Amino acid sequence: MTEGIDPKTLPVVQRIALLVKALNGAKRTNEALARCADGEAMLDVLLDASSRLGLGLTREDLTRTPPIRDWIWWKNKEALLTIGDNKPRYQQDGQQGRSATAGEGEEKTRRRFLGLF
Protein backbone atom coordinates (compact mmCIF):
# COMPACT_ATOMS: atom_id res chain seq x y z
CA MET A 1 0.00 0.00 0.00
CA THR A 2 0.97 3.63 -0.12
CA GLU A 3 3.29 4.59 2.75
CA GLY A 4 1.84 7.04 5.28
CA ILE A 5 -1.63 7.19 3.73
CA ASP A 6 -4.58 5.37 5.23
CA PRO A 7 -6.11 3.48 2.26
CA LYS A 8 -9.58 3.97 3.74
CA THR A 9 -9.29 7.70 3.02
CA LEU A 10 -8.76 7.15 -0.70
CA PRO A 11 -11.67 7.37 -3.16
CA VAL A 12 -13.50 4.08 -3.81
CA VAL A 13 -12.14 3.83 -7.37
CA GLN A 14 -8.56 3.96 -6.07
CA ARG A 15 -9.27 1.41 -3.33
CA ILE A 16 -10.82 -0.93 -5.92
CA ALA A 17 -7.70 -0.46 -8.08
CA LEU A 18 -5.53 -1.42 -5.08
CA LEU A 19 -7.66 -4.52 -4.49
CA VAL A 20 -7.41 -5.57 -8.15
CA LYS A 21 -3.64 -5.02 -8.07
CA ALA A 22 -3.36 -7.14 -4.91
CA LEU A 23 -5.45 -9.92 -6.50
CA ASN A 24 -3.03 -10.14 -9.43
CA GLY A 25 -0.91 -13.15 -8.55
CA ALA A 26 -2.78 -13.98 -5.32
CA LYS A 27 -3.17 -17.68 -6.11
CA ARG A 28 -5.29 -18.74 -3.11
CA THR A 29 -7.70 -15.82 -3.42
CA ASN A 30 -8.09 -16.32 -7.15
CA GLU A 31 -8.75 -20.03 -6.64
CA ALA A 32 -11.38 -19.16 -4.01
CA LEU A 33 -13.01 -16.71 -6.45
CA ALA A 34 -13.04 -19.37 -9.18
CA ARG A 35 -14.80 -21.85 -6.85
CA CYS A 36 -17.58 -19.38 -5.98
CA ALA A 37 -21.02 -20.52 -7.10
CA ASP A 38 -22.33 -16.99 -7.65
CA GLY A 39 -21.62 -13.29 -7.28
CA GLU A 40 -22.67 -13.23 -3.63
CA ALA A 41 -20.01 -15.80 -2.75
CA MET A 42 -17.48 -13.75 -4.72
CA LEU A 43 -18.43 -10.68 -2.72
CA ASP A 44 -17.69 -12.55 0.51
CA VAL A 45 -14.20 -13.48 -0.73
CA LEU A 46 -13.54 -9.95 -2.00
CA LEU A 47 -14.76 -8.36 1.24
CA ASP A 48 -12.40 -10.61 3.18
CA ALA A 49 -9.50 -9.60 0.91
CA SER A 50 -10.43 -5.93 1.30
CA SER A 51 -10.51 -6.31 5.06
CA ARG A 52 -7.10 -8.03 5.17
CA LEU A 53 -5.65 -5.22 3.04
CA GLY A 54 -7.23 -2.53 5.22
CA LEU A 55 -9.14 -1.01 2.30
CA GLY A 56 -12.48 -0.70 4.08
CA LEU A 57 -14.55 -1.47 0.99
CA THR A 58 -18.23 -2.26 1.44
CA ARG A 59 -20.45 -4.72 -0.41
CA GLU A 60 -22.07 -1.74 -2.13
CA ASP A 61 -18.66 -0.36 -3.22
CA LEU A 62 -17.82 -3.69 -4.83
CA THR A 63 -21.17 -4.12 -6.60
CA ARG A 64 -21.14 -0.61 -8.07
CA THR A 65 -17.54 -0.13 -9.15
CA PRO A 66 -15.85 -1.65 -12.21
CA PRO A 67 -14.09 -3.98 -12.74
CA ILE A 68 -15.38 -5.86 -9.66
CA ARG A 69 -18.98 -5.02 -10.60
CA ASP A 70 -18.38 -6.64 -14.01
CA TRP A 71 -16.80 -9.75 -12.50
CA ILE A 72 -19.87 -10.22 -10.32
CA TRP A 73 -22.16 -9.65 -13.31
CA TRP A 74 -20.23 -12.26 -15.29
CA LYS A 75 -20.41 -14.81 -12.47
CA ASN A 76 -24.18 -14.26 -12.11
CA LYS A 77 -24.71 -14.12 -15.89
CA GLU A 78 -26.88 -11.03 -15.47
CA ALA A 79 -26.75 -8.51 -18.26
CA LEU A 80 -26.15 -4.91 -17.32
CA LEU A 81 -27.75 -3.84 -20.60
CA THR A 82 -30.11 -5.56 -22.98
CA ILE A 83 -30.64 -4.74 -26.63
CA GLY A 84 -33.39 -5.76 -29.00
CA ASP A 85 -35.96 -8.16 -27.64
CA ASN A 86 -34.99 -7.56 -23.98
CA LYS A 87 -33.07 -10.82 -23.66
CA PRO A 88 -29.72 -10.50 -21.95
CA ARG A 89 -26.90 -10.75 -24.48
CA TYR A 90 -25.68 -14.14 -23.21
CA GLN A 91 -29.15 -15.65 -23.75
CA GLN A 92 -29.33 -14.24 -27.27
CA ASP A 93 -25.92 -15.72 -28.03
CA GLY A 94 -27.05 -19.11 -26.74
CA GLN A 95 -29.53 -19.38 -29.61
CA GLN A 96 -26.81 -19.33 -32.27
CA GLY A 97 -26.27 -22.51 -34.19
CA ARG A 98 -29.75 -23.92 -33.60
CA SER A 99 -31.61 -25.00 -36.67
CA ALA A 100 -34.82 -23.26 -37.66
CA THR A 101 -36.72 -26.56 -37.41
CA ALA A 102 -35.44 -27.38 -33.90
CA GLY A 103 -38.48 -25.85 -32.25
CA GLU A 104 -41.38 -26.68 -34.49
CA GLY A 105 -43.91 -25.60 -31.87
CA GLU A 106 -42.00 -22.42 -31.18
CA GLU A 107 -43.01 -19.27 -32.89
CA LYS A 108 -40.24 -17.54 -34.81
CA THR A 109 -39.30 -14.31 -33.12
CA ARG A 110 -38.12 -11.35 -35.08
CA ARG A 111 -34.89 -9.87 -33.86
CA ARG A 112 -34.69 -6.12 -33.91
CA PHE A 113 -31.40 -4.44 -34.60
CA LEU A 114 -30.87 -0.95 -33.33
CA GLY A 115 -27.87 0.15 -35.37
CA LEU A 116 -25.31 2.29 -33.65
CA PHE A 117 -23.60 3.47 -36.82
Beta strands, then each sheet from edge to edge (+ up, - down):
end
